[in-house]
Amino acid sequence: MTVSAAPTSTAGEWPATLNVQELLEQGWRPSPFREFVLKIHSRCNLACDYCYMYEMADQSWRRQPRRMSRATIDHVAARIAEHARSNALPRIAVILHGGEPLLAGAEHIRYAVDAVNSAVDSSTSVTFHVQTNGVLLDSVYLKLFDELGILVSVSLDGDEGGHDRHRRRANGAGSHQEVTAGLRRLTAPAYRHLFTGLLSTIDLDNDPVATYEALIAHGPRVVDFLLPHGNWDTPPPGLGTGSGTPYGDWLVAVFDRWYRAPVRETRVRLFAEIFRLLLGRPSLSEGIGLSPVAVAVVETNGAIEQVDTLKSAYEGATQTELHVRRDPFDAALMLPAMAARQIGRRALAPTCEGCPVHRVCGGGLYTHRYRSGAGFANASVYCRDLLRLITHIRDVVAKDVDALTRTAAGER
């Protein structure tokens, strides 16, 4: 097996220094990949100014083929099947991603789904998802997704003003009207069952409650709020100076609106995960908690990479020396950078160990921990914001539970 080294400038940074053999001798075992992100197209029809793929540190997309070739798809399908079989996985998820995956074309998407389904044994159930900006969602794609059972998540940042501030075409034109037109087609009765939810990047200039209400107007099953990608070297907007918690405050406002609604309007993934963790259950998200991250990414050229949001940290942050043409996914599990995402508390910075909510926070999204010189052995750049949100949710829920307990005791 070939083990990738970190880029020269980060070779001494954590986790390049992590000793996987020592972990194995101590009894650690990797969790097999259960989610495979296929970069079937490397370009996009929008030019969002916060995009980690095109606007941040790693510019490797410029060297990628525009579309994953059919030969590469065949290799990917065979490697996914091999991994599922060797690890006896009862179910896996395949996410068609980009860039904008719909630029690959309907027949190419059909080919990818058919290739994976044909390769994977019948003992493994495969769920297909597509993450799209929604601009190209038309009847052709919707009929295809319905036929193949592909679930659809759409990126939307709120109302027209909030969305179009960042999610524009290269000529500066906003995309909100096109995205919402695609959403109307997706949420029509014939296709609503395919609609899994909305992904929304937080902008502090957008009113949190108005943003939430603009999103739920489309009736999503799930809303996934994303913190803008940044790190200690390149802080996100609004976190450059001061000791405030602007993102925590923004999310608290959304939480209070969501939590106090007379009926449950949608599932907000971040809040649901915090609930799970406060109750002692494992996280189902890589963004919070200490559960092993079991996600592999395959670039359009067939390279096996780490989670793609790491492209926001530095050039080459996602790269390994592995390729689906010659390497099994099991080999990726032994890389220090992959192992670092699966060792729980052992990956936390010393400052996190003493935090009262470290088991819930989990150090925050790994991508947001980077600092040159130390690598990813840091707390999240959003540390104070996460503490603000988690403690607010904990205190609100504890107060309500106490009130219910007192009421029940009084009734007896």
C-alpha positions in Angstrom: 0.0 0.0 0.0 1.2 3.5 -0.8 0.8 6.0 2.0 0.5 9.7 1.0 2.8 12.3 2.5 1.5 15.8 3.3 2.7 18.6 1.0 6.3 19.7 1.9 5.2 22.9 3.6 2.9 20.9 6.0 4.9 17.7 6.4 5.5 18.4 10.1 2.0 19.4 10.9 -0.7 17.3 12.5 -2.0 14.8 11.4 1.0 14.0 9.1 2.8 13.1 12.3 0.1 10.7 13.4 1.4 7.1 13.8 -1.3 4.8 12.4 0.6 1.7 13.2 0.7 2.7 16.9 -3.0 3.3 16.8 -3.6 -0.2 15.5 -1.3 -1.7 18.2 -3.4 0.2 20.8 -6.6 -1.5 19.5 -8.0 1.2 17.2 -9.7 -0.1 14.1 -10.9 2.1 11.2 -14.5 2.4 10.3 -15.2 1.5 6.6 -16.4 4.2 4.3 -20.2 4.3 4.0 -20.5 7.5 2.0 -18.8 8.0 -1.4 -18.8 11.5 -2.9 -18.3 11.3 -6.7 -17.1 14.5 -8.4 -18.7 13.7 -11.7 -18.2 17.3 -13.0 -15.5 19.7 -11.9 -16.9 23.0 -13.1 -19.9 25.1 -12.1 -22.5 27.3 -13.9 -22.5 29.7 -10.9 -19.6 31.8 -9.4 -20.5 31.9 -5.7 -17.9 34.2 -4.1 -17.5 32.0 -0.9 -17.1 28.7 -2.8 -14.3 26.5 -1.2 -13.9 24.8 -4.6 -13.1 27.8 -6.7 -12.4 30.8 -4.5 -10.2 29.5 -1.7 -6.7 28.2 -1.2 -6.7 25.0 -3.4 -7.0 25.7 -7.1 -6.5 22.1 -8.3 -9.9 22.2 -10.0 -8.2 24.0 -12.9 -6.2 20.8 -13.6 -9.1 18.4 -13.3 -10.9 17.0 -16.3 -14.3 18.7 -16.7 -16.2 15.4 -16.5 -15.4 12.0 -14.9 -14.9 9.6 -17.8 -16.9 6.5 -18.2 -13.7 4.4 -17.7 -13.1 6.2 -14.4 -16.7 5.6 -13.4 -16.3 1.9 -14.0 -13.2 1.9 -11.8 -15.0 3.8 -9.0 -18.0 1.4 -9.2 -15.7 -1.6 -8.9 -13.9 -0.1 -5.9 -17.1 0.8 -4.1 -18.4 -2.7 -4.7 -15.1 -4.2 -3.4 -15.2 -2.0 -0.3 -18.8 -2.8 0.5 -18.2 -6.5 0.0 -14.9 -6.8 2.0 -16.4 -4.9 4.9 -19.9 -6.5 4.7 -21.7 -3.2 4.5 -25.5 -3.6 4.4 -26.0 -0.1 3.0 -24.0 2.8 1.5 -24.7 6.2 0.0 -23.3 7.6 -3.2 -23.4 11.4 -3.6 -23.2 12.8 -7.1 -21.3 16.1 -6.6 -19.3 18.8 -8.3 -18.9 21.6 -9.2 -22.4 21.3 -10.4 -23.1 17.6 -11.1 -26.0 18.3 -13.5 -23.5 19.7 -16.0 -22.4 16.1 -16.5 -25.6 15.5 -18.5 -28.5 13.2 -17.9 -27.1 10.2 -19.7 -23.7 10.4 -17.9 -25.6 10.5 -14.6 -27.6 7.4 -15.7 -24.3 5.7 -16.6 -22.8 6.4 -13.2 -25.8 5.1 -11.3 -26.2 2.0 -13.5 -22.4 1.2 -13.1 -22.5 1.3 -9.3 -25.8 -0.7 -9.2 -24.4 -3.3 -11.5 -21.1 -3.6 -9.6 -22.4 -3.7 -6.0 -23.7 -7.0 -4.6 -27.4 -7.4 -3.9 -26.6 -7.7 -0.2 -25.7 -4.0 -0.1 -28.4 -1.4 -0.5 -27.2 1.8 -2.4 -28.9 5.2 -1.9 -28.1 7.8 -4.5 -28.1 11.5 -3.8 -27.4 14.6 -5.8 -26.3 18.0 -4.4 -27.2 20.7 -6.9 -27.5 24.5 -7.1 -31.0 23.8 -8.7 -30.5 26.0 -11.7 -30.7 23.1 -14.2 -33.5 21.2 -12.5 -36.0 20.5 -15.3 -38.4 17.8 -16.4 -35.6 15.8 -18.0 -33.6 15.5 -14.9 -36.6 15.1 -12.6 -37.9 12.2 -14.7 -34.4 10.6 -14.6 -34.1 11.1 -10.8 -37.5 9.6 -10.3 -36.7 6.6 -12.5 -33.4 5.9 -10.8 -34.5 6.9 -7.2 -32.0 9.7 -6.9 -32.7 12.0 -3.9 -32.1 15.7 -4.4 -30.7 18.4 -2.1 -30.6 22.0 -3.3 -28.4 24.9 -2.2 -30.4 28.0 -1.2 -29.2 30.9 1.0 -32.6 32.4 1.9 -34.7 35.1 0.3 -33.7 36.7 -3.0 -31.6 39.5 -1.6 -29.7 37.2 0.8 -29.2 34.4 -1.8 -28.1 36.7 -4.6 -25.5 38.5 -2.5 -23.2 35.6 -3.1 -24.7 32.9 -5.3 -24.4 34.6 -8.7 -23.4 33.8 -12.2 -20.0 34.9 -13.6 -21.6 38.0 -15.1 -22.9 39.1 -11.7 -26.5 38.1 -12.3 -28.3 36.6 -9.3 -29.5 33.0 -9.4 -32.4 33.1 -6.9 -35.2 33.1 -9.5 -33.7 30.2 -11.4 -33.1 28.2 -8.3 -36.6 28.8 -6.9 -38.1 27.9 -10.4 -36.2 24.6 -10.1 -37.4 24.1 -6.6 -41.0 24.6 -7.7 -40.6 21.8 -10.3 -38.9 19.6 -7.7 -41.6 20.2 -5.1 -44.5 19.5 -7.4 -46.6 16.5 -6.4 -45.0 14.2 -8.9 -41.4 14.7 -7.6 -41.7 16.0 -4.0 -40.7 12.5 -2.7 -37.2 13.1 -4.2 -36.7 16.4 -2.3 -34.5 15.7 0.8 -33.7 19.3 1.9 -31.9 22.6 1.6 -28.3 23.5 2.2 -27.8 27.1 3.3 -24.5 28.9 4.0 -24.8 31.5 6.8 -24.3 35.1 6.0 -24.2 37.4 9.0 -25.7 40.2 6.9 -28.9 38.1 6.4 -31.6 38.2 9.1 -31.6 34.8 10.7 -35.3 34.4 11.2 -36.2 35.8 7.7 -33.6 33.4 6.2 -35.1 30.4 8.0 -38.7 31.3 7.0 -37.6 31.8 3.4 -36.2 28.3 3.4 -39.1 26.5 5.0 -41.5 28.1 2.5 -40.3 25.4 0.2 -41.3 22.6 2.6 -37.9 20.9 3.0 -37.6 17.8 5.1 -34.2 19.0 6.4 -32.4 22.3 6.5 -28.7 22.2 6.8 -27.1 25.5 7.9 -23.4 25.7 7.0 -20.8 27.9 8.7 -18.7 29.7 6.0 -15.4 27.9 5.5 -12.4 29.5 7.1 -9.6 28.7 9.6 -7.2 30.4 12.0 -5.0 31.6 9.1 -8.0 32.9 7.0 -10.9 33.6 9.5 -14.5 33.6 8.2 -16.2 36.9 7.7 -16.9 38.6 11.0 -14.4 36.6 13.1 -11.2 38.4 12.3 -11.2 40.4 15.6 -13.0 40.6 18.9 -14.3 38.0 21.2 -18.0 38.0 20.3 -20.1 35.1 19.0 -21.8 36.4 15.9 -22.4 33.0 14.3 -23.6 31.5 17.6 -26.0 34.4 18.1 -27.3 34.0 14.5 -27.9 30.3 15.0 -29.5 30.9 18.5 -32.0 33.2 16.8 -32.9 30.5 14.3 -33.1 27.9 17.0 -35.5 29.9 19.1 -37.8 30.5 16.1 -37.6 26.8 15.1 -37.9 25.3 18.6 -40.9 27.5 19.7 -42.9 26.9 16.6 -46.3 25.4 17.5 -45.7 22.5 15.0 -42.4 21.1 13.8 -41.8 22.8 10.4 -38.7 20.9 9.4 -35.6 19.2 10.8 -32.6 21.4 11.2 -29.7 19.0 11.0 -27.3 21.0 13.3 -29.9 21.3 16.1 -31.0 17.7 15.8 -27.4 16.5 16.1 -26.8 18.7 19.2 -30.0 17.1 20.7 -28.6 13.6 19.9 -25.3 14.4 21.5 -26.7 16.0 24.6 -28.7 12.8 25.1 -25.6 10.7 24.9 -26.1 9.4 21.4 -23.5 9.4 18.6 -23.5 12.1 16.0 -24.6 11.4 12.4 -22.7 14.4 11.0 -19.1 15.2 10.4 -19.6 18.8 11.6 -20.1 18.1 15.3 -19.5 15.3 17.8 -16.8 12.7 17.9 -18.2 9.9 15.7 -15.8 8.5 13.0 -16.1 10.3 9.7 -16.6 7.6 7.0 -16.6 9.6 3.8 -14.4 9.2 0.8 -14.2 11.6 -2.2 -13.3 10.6 -5.7 -12.2 13.5 -8.0 -13.1 13.6 -11.7 -9.7 12.2 -12.6 -10.2 9.2 -10.3 -8.0 10.4 -7.4 -9.2 9.3 -3.9 -9.2 12.3 -1.7 -10.3 13.5 1.7 -13.4 15.6 2.3 -13.5 18.3 -0.2 -14.1 21.2 2.2 -10.4 20.9 3.2 -9.6 22.7 -0.1 -10.3 25.9 1.9 -7.3 25.3 4.1 -4.3 25.1 1.7 -3.3 23.9 -1.7 -3.2 20.1 -1.7 -5.0 19.7 1.6 -7.4 17.0 0.2 -4.9 15.0 -1.8 -3.6 11.5 -1.3 -1.5 9.4 -3.7 -4.3 6.9 -4.1 -6.3 6.4 -7.3 -9.3 4.1 -8.0 -7.5 2.6 -11.0 -4.9 0.9 -8.7 -5.9 1.4 -5.0 -8.7 0.0 -2.9 -10.6 2.3 -0.5 -9.3 0.2 2.4 -5.9 1.7 1.7 -7.2 5.2 2.3 -8.4 4.2 5.8 -4.8 3.7 6.8 -3.7 7.2 5.8 -2.9 9.4 8.9 -5.2 12.2 7.5 -8.1 9.7 7.2 -7.4 8.1 10.5 -7.4 11.5 12.2 -11.1 11.8 11.4 -11.9 8.5 13.1 -10.1 8.6 16.5 -12.5 10.7 18.5 -11.1 12.4 21.5 -7.5 11.6 20.5 -7.9 14.1 17.7 -8.9 17.0 19.9 -6.6 19.9 20.8 -5.6 20.2 24.5 -7.7 23.3 24.9 -10.8 21.2 23.8 -10.2 18.5 26.4 -11.1 20.8 29.3 -14.2 22.2 27.7 -17.5 21.1 29.3 -19.1 20.5 25.9 -16.2 18.9 24.0 -18.1 15.6 23.6 -21.0 17.5 21.9 -18.9 20.0 19.9 -16.2 17.4 19.0 -13.8 20.2 18.2 -16.2 21.5 15.4 -15.8 20.8 11.7 -12.3 19.5 11.1 -11.8 21.9 8.2 -12.2 24.9 10.5 -9.4 23.8 12.8 -6.4 24.5 10.5 -3.6 26.8 11.5 -0.3 26.8 9.7 2.5 25.3 11.8 0.1 23.2 13.9 -2.0 21.7 11.2 -5.4 20.6 12.4 -4.5 20.1 16.1 -6.5 23.1 17.1 -10.0 24.0 18.3 -12.4 25.3 15.6 -12.1 28.9 14.6 -15.8 28.9 15.5 -15.1 27.6 19.1 -16.8 30.4 20.9 -19.8 30.3 18.6 -20.3 26.6 19.0 -20.1 27.0 22.8 -22.7 29.7 22.7 -25.1 27.6 20.6 -24.6 24.3 22.4 -25.0 25.8 25.9 -28.1 27.8 24.8 -29.8 24.6 23.4 -28.8 22.7 26.6 -30.1 25.3 28.9 -33.4 25.8 27.0 -34.1 22.1 26.8 -33.2 21.6 30.5 -35.5 24.4 31.6 -38.4 22.9 29.6 -37.7 19.4 30.9 -37.6 20.8 34.5 -40.9 22.6 33.9 -42.6 19.4 32.6 -41.2 17.4 35.5 -42.6 19.9 38.0 -46.0 19.9 36.2 -46.2 16.1 36.2 -45.2 16.0 39.9 -47.9 18.5 40.7 -50.6 16.5 38.8 -49.7 13.5 40.9 
